[in-house]
Amino acid sequence: MGNEELKKRLTDLRHDIRNPLYIAKSLIETHLEHLNSARSSRMAVYKTREVLEKSAREISRVLRIIQKLNKIAENGHNHHPSNHNGHKSSIKEILQRVVAGLQKEHYLECLELVKLIPDDLPQINASAPDLEEIFFNLIMNAAQATVGGGQLTIEASHRLEPLPSILISFQDTGHGIAPEVIPHIFEPFYTGRSEEGGVGFGLYIVKQLVQRNGGRITVEHSSGGGTTFLLTFPVK
């Protein structure tokens, strides 16, 4: 990436951090004016809840961007796979936590989620916080690709050949990824959603975290449209 391209990406990032804060600030200030002139306490309470929810979502956007920047900095100092002291992580439990958090913030209202995770799926030797970040980014990616309604199917299976491993697929019914874009989607700052507030860190971080935990990730077109991300983690 050249200097001019880097400057442009950093400028976009500055806007992505600044804009949600301005929106939240404007919402709060406007509502304070409304409260000063409100005649109905019931209406004031309703508007307060609405404004606080919108402000919280905008601030959450900023916090996620900062979190991703921290992950990039952290990965820059740690290129070696982690052993996590033999700690095992449950795919099903971590996925449930991530989905519950996203539903609480109303990010999955237009996305039908299908989870096909066997109860007897072996645990994997991977960092639970890393897996949460991986799942969060892939689910959010699907939600943004299916604006207006769609489906995301998350399926996990235990493979014995060629080596014992867990295969996890995230298959959405969104607009898909153009063939010429696929080689670049795991690059930092690369995004196909700049007009929608995309920063270009999510999939880059996903790949870094997958590799740090001894896994690998690939992407392919889904039959009938959409995109499928395939994650493979060894079972030790």
N, C-alpha and C positions, 0 to 999 in steps of 0.2 A: 504494500500500500504506500503510495507516494505521499509527500508532505502536504500537497494541496488536498488530496482526498482525505487525509487524516484530519486536517483543519476543518473540512466540511463536516466530517463525522462528529468531531468534538463540538462544533457549533450546534449541530442537531441535538446532541446530547444535552447541551446547556439549555436549549429550549424545552427538551423533554423533562428536565428537572424543574425548570422555572415555571412552566405553564400550569401544572397542577397546583402549585403553591399559590399562584395568582388566582386561580379559580376558587380554591378553598377560602382564601382571604376575602375575595369578593362576595362569596356566598355568606360568610359570617358577618361581614360589614352590612350587607343589604338586609340581612335578617335582624340585626341589632336595630336598624332604623325602623323595621316593621314592628318590632317589639315595643319600641317607644310610642308608637301610634296605635298599637293593637287595642281593640275594644273587647274582643272575645278571648277569654283566657283559654278556652278549649281550642280555638283556632291557633292561638299562639303556641300551645303545646304541640299541636300537630305539625306546624311549620318548623318548630325547633327540632323535632325528631327528623324531619325530612332534610333539613339543612345539615344537621350533624352527620347523617348517614352519607350524604353526598360529599361533604368535606372529608370524612374519614376515608372514603374511597379514593379521593384525589391524593390525600397524604400517603395512603398505602402505595399508590403508584410510585411516588418519589422514594419511599423506603425500599421498594423492590429494586428500583434502579440502583440505589446505593448498595443494597445487598449484593447485587450482581457485580458491581465494581469491586466490592470487597472480595468476592469469590475469584475474580480475575487476578487481583493482586495476590491472593493466597495461593492460587495455582501457579502463579509465576515463580513462586519460591519453593514449590513442591511438585516436581515432575515425576516422582517415584510412586509406584503403587503403595497403598497403605495396607498394613496387615490387621489393624484395628484390634490387636491383641486377641485375635481369635473370636471376637464378638460376632454373634450371628444376628441377622436382621430378618424380620418377617415381611415379605412383600405385601401380603394381604393387610396386615395391621398398619403399615406405613401408608399404603394407598388409601385406606379408610380415613386416616387422620388428614391427609392432604385434601381429599374430596370434601370432608366435613368443613374444613377451613374455607375452601372455595365457595361452598354452598352458603356458608354463613355470610360471606361478603357478596352474595348474589351474582357470582361470575358465571354460574352454570345454568342460568334460567332458560336459555335457548338451546342448551345442549343436552341431548338424551345420552345418558351414560350407561353402558353395558359392561359389567365387570364379570369376567369368567376366570376366577382365581380358585383353583382347587384347595380344599381345606387341608389336604395332606401335602401341599407343596413344600419342599424342603427349604429351610432358611439358607441365606447366603452370607458369606463372610464379607460384609460391606458395611460402610458407615451409614447409620440410619439418617443423620442430617443430610448427607450427600444424596441418598435415595429420595428423601423428601423434596430436595431441590430439583432433582431430575424429573420426578413425577409431576411436580408443580409446573415446571416449564413446558413439558410435553402436553399436559392437559390444557394449559392456557393457550398453547399454540393451536390446539385443535379447536378451542372455543373461538379464537379469533379467525380461524379459517372457515368456521361454519356460522358466521353472523347471519341472523335471520332464521336459524334452526338447522339442526343436523344431529348426527350421531357419532359418538366415539366409543369404540369397543376396545376394552383393555383385556387382553388374554395372556395367561401365563401357563407354561407347561414345563415339565421336567424331562430333559433329554439325557439319554445315556450314551449315545454315539454322536460324534467320535469320542467325546469326553463328557463326563457328567456335567451338566450345565442347566441353567434356568433360562428359558427364552420368554421374553415379555414383548408383546406387540401392542402398539397404540395405533389403531386404524380408524381414521375419520372419514366422513363423507363430504369434506369441504371442497374447495375449488382446486385442490391439488397443487403440485409444484411443477413448473415447466422444466423440461429435461436440461436446458442450458443453465438453470439455476441450481440444480441439485449439487454439482461439484463445489458450490460456494456457500451452502447454507450453514455449514459449521464454522465459517470464518468469522472472526470478531468484527463487529460493526456492520455486518452484512444483514440487510433486512429488505423484505419485499413489502413492508407496511409502514414506510416512513411517514406517509400521509395520515396514518392512523395512530401515530405515536410509537411505532416500533423502534427499538433502540439497536437491535442487532446483537444482543449479548446472550439471549436465552439458549439458543441451540449450541452456541460456542461453549457455554458453561456446561451444558448437558454432556457434550462429548468429552470435555476435560474431566468431569467427575466420573463418568462411566469408565474411562481409561484408568483413572487413579484408583478405582476399585477393582481393577483387573478384568473389566468387561470390554465389550465393543458395541458399537451402534452403527446401523446402516439405515438407509431410507429408500423407499421405492414407491412407485405409483400403485394405488389400490385398484383392483379390478372393479370397473364400474365407476371410477372417479375417486377423488380423495387421495390421501397420503397414508402410508404405513411406516412407522418407525419401529425397527426391530432391535431389541437390546438382548445381549447374551452375557450372562455372568457365570463363572465357574462355580461348581459345587465341590467343596473340599471336605 
